[in-house]
Amino acid sequence: MAEHFVTLHCEPCASCRREAWQLVVDGRLRWEESEDCPATQVLACDGDWGPPPPWIRERIVAREGTEHLAVGGPDGIPLKAVREVYGLTLPELRHARAHGIEATPVEARFLRTRAAPRAGGAQGGGQAV
């Protein structure tokens, strides 16, 4: 279930602060964002499970960059994990298999963790970036 709390936003000004981040909570990928304007006392926040929407992802990538990941094969992220995380169609998955994917650092760690054999039980906790 998506969590949404939104207050109408003012026109962006020098006082406005915008933050977007990803984390892993209880073995699931999650994104969060908040916008705050102390000058007008306007606050908006949002979050959901899975990869962020494109406009949120752009802000995360601008701050943190991306990591190129091979997909499939003996050294790549398993096709099933990539498809489940990103919801790719089969043609998109074939493209990812041929060219790899650009993942945010949190997505890359998440996918690598899913690809690695689990030793000693469940992965847990949250990691903010």
C-alpha positions in Angstrom: 0.0 0.0 0.0 1.4 3.3 -1.0 1.7 6.0 1.6 0.8 9.5 0.4 0.7 12.8 2.3 0.7 15.8 0.1 0.1 19.5 0.9 -0.2 21.9 -2.0 3.3 23.3 -2.7 4.3 26.9 -3.0 6.3 28.2 -5.9 9.9 27.1 -5.3 12.0 29.7 -3.5 15.4 30.0 -1.9 14.0 28.6 1.4 12.6 25.4 -0.2 14.4 22.1 0.6 13.8 18.9 -1.5 15.2 15.5 -0.6 14.8 12.2 -2.2 16.4 8.9 -1.1 16.2 5.1 -1.4 16.5 2.5 1.3 16.0 -1.1 1.9 13.4 -2.0 4.6 12.8 -5.6 5.7 14.4 -6.8 2.5 12.3 -4.6 0.2 13.4 -1.6 -1.9 11.7 1.7 -0.9 11.9 5.3 -1.9 11.0 8.5 0.0 10.8 12.2 -0.8 10.0 15.3 1.1 9.7 18.9 0.2 9.7 21.6 2.9 9.4 25.4 2.7 10.0 27.0 6.1 9.1 30.4 4.6 5.5 29.4 3.8 5.2 26.4 6.2 4.4 24.1 3.3 5.4 20.4 3.6 4.9 17.5 1.2 6.2 14.0 1.5 5.7 10.8 -0.4 7.0 7.3 -0.5 6.4 3.8 -1.9 7.9 0.4 -2.4 10.0 -0.5 -5.4 12.0 1.7 -7.7 11.1 5.4 -7.6 9.1 7.2 -10.3 11.3 8.8 -13.0 11.2 12.4 -11.6 12.4 11.1 -8.1 14.9 8.8 -9.6 16.4 11.7 -11.6 17.1 13.6 -8.4 18.7 10.5 -6.7 20.9 9.9 -9.8 21.9 13.5 -10.0 23.2 13.3 -6.4 24.5 9.7 -6.2 25.2 8.6 -9.8 24.6 5.1 -11.1 26.4 1.8 -11.2 26.5 -0.3 -14.4 25.4 -3.9 -13.7 25.6 -6.8 -16.0 22.4 -8.8 -16.3 22.3 -12.6 -16.7 25.2 -14.9 -17.3 27.6 -16.2 -14.6 28.7 -12.8 -13.4 25.5 -10.8 -13.9 22.4 -10.1 -11.8 19.9 -12.9 -12.4 17.2 -12.1 -15.0 14.5 -13.0 -12.5 15.7 -10.5 -9.9 16.0 -7.7 -12.5 12.6 -8.4 -13.9 11.0 -8.5 -10.4 12.6 -5.3 -9.2 12.1 -3.1 -12.3 8.9 -4.8 -13.7 10.5 -5.1 -17.1 8.7 -6.5 -20.1 10.4 -9.3 -22.0 11.8 -7.0 -24.7 13.2 -4.7 -22.0 14.7 -7.6 -20.2 16.4 -8.8 -23.5 17.8 -5.3 -23.9 19.1 -5.3 -20.3 20.6 -8.8 -20.9 22.5 -7.4 -23.9 23.5 -4.0 -22.5 23.2 -4.2 -18.7 21.4 -1.7 -16.5 22.2 1.6 -14.8 21.2 1.2 -11.1 21.4 3.7 -8.3 23.8 2.6 -5.6 21.0 1.4 -3.3 19.4 -0.6 -6.2 22.8 -2.1 -7.1 23.4 -3.2 -3.5 19.9 -4.5 -3.3 20.2 -6.5 -6.5 23.6 -7.9 -5.5 22.2 -9.0 -2.2 19.3 -10.8 -3.9 21.7 -12.4 -6.3 24.1 -13.7 -3.6 23.3 -16.9 -1.8 21.8 -16.2 1.5 24.0 -17.3 4.3 22.6 -17.6 7.8 19.0 -16.4 7.3 17.0 -13.4 6.4 18.3 -10.0 5.5 16.7 -7.2 7.5 16.8 -3.6 8.6 16.8 -0.4 6.7 19.6 1.4 5.0 19.2 5.1 4.3 21.3 6.7 1.6 
